[in-house]
């Protein structure tokens, strides 16, 4: 799944919490992406950090709830991208890492 954060520290805090809570096997942080979006009727621009959260479909709602709890954004991004295929060993590791 995908989410964004407004700073490096914010991204690291969210990533660490998700892994510590066993909601994600791994979270990749891609720094300083440029985001252009509409918010409250205005076009906005911001630097953000993209988090790629490796989790299971069964844990999605719990991850979404944790992101909402941890995130300072009023409406944090929380998008599920299903894994259609992958290395069996890697997929097994994700499944074993997420409770």
C-alpha positions in Angstrom: 0.0 0.0 0.0 1.0 3.6 -0.4 1.0 6.6 1.9 2.9 9.9 2.0 4.5 12.0 4.8 5.5 15.6 5.1 9.0 15.1 6.3 11.7 12.5 6.7 11.2 12.1 10.4 7.4 11.8 10.0 8.0 9.0 7.4 10.4 7.2 9.6 8.1 7.4 12.6 5.2 5.9 10.6 7.4 3.2 9.1 8.9 2.2 12.4 5.5 2.1 14.1 4.0 -0.1 11.4 6.9 -2.6 11.5 7.0 -2.6 15.3 3.3 -3.3 15.5 3.8 -6.2 13.0 1.4 -4.5 10.6 4.0 -4.4 7.8 7.0 -6.6 7.0 8.9 -3.6 5.5 8.3 0.0 4.6 10.4 1.7 1.9 10.7 5.4 2.1 11.3 7.4 -1.1 12.5 10.9 -0.2 11.4 14.2 -1.5 8.8 13.6 -4.1 7.0 16.6 -5.5 3.3 16.5 -5.0 0.8 18.8 -6.7 -2.8 18.4 -5.4 -6.1 20.2 -4.8 -6.9 20.9 -1.2 -9.8 23.0 0.1 -10.4 24.4 -3.4 -6.8 25.5 -4.0 -3.9 24.0 -6.0 -1.1 23.2 -3.6 2.5 21.9 -4.0 4.6 20.2 -1.4 7.6 18.0 -1.0 6.6 14.7 0.5 8.1 11.3 1.3 6.4 8.3 -0.3 6.1 5.2 1.9 5.6 1.8 0.2 4.2 -0.5 2.9 4.6 -4.3 2.4 1.7 -5.9 4.2 -1.1 -8.4 3.6 -4.6 -7.8 2.4 -6.0 -9.1 5.7 -4.0 -6.3 7.6 -5.1 -3.5 5.3 -7.8 -2.0 7.6 -5.5 -2.2 10.6 -2.7 -0.5 8.7 -5.1 2.2 7.4 -6.3 2.8 11.0 -2.8 3.0 12.3 -1.8 5.5 9.6 -4.8 7.6 10.5 -3.8 7.5 14.2 -0.1 8.2 13.5 -0.4 10.8 10.7 -0.6 14.6 11.2 -2.5 15.0 7.9 -6.2 15.6 8.2 -6.7 13.2 5.3 -3.6 10.9 4.9 -3.2 9.0 1.7 -3.9 5.3 2.2 -4.1 3.3 -1.1 -4.0 -0.4 -1.5 -2.1 -1.9 -4.4 -2.6 -5.7 -4.6 0.4 -7.9 -5.2 -0.6 -10.1 -8.1 2.5 -12.2 -8.1 6.0 -12.3 -6.5 8.8 -14.5 -5.3 7.2 -17.2 -3.2 9.9 -16.8 -0.5 9.4 -13.0 -0.3 5.6 -13.3 -0.2 6.0 -16.0 2.6 8.2 -13.6 4.5 5.6 -10.8 4.3 2.9 -13.2 5.5 5.0 -14.4 8.4 6.0 -10.9 9.4 2.5 -9.5 9.6 0.3 -10.5 12.5 
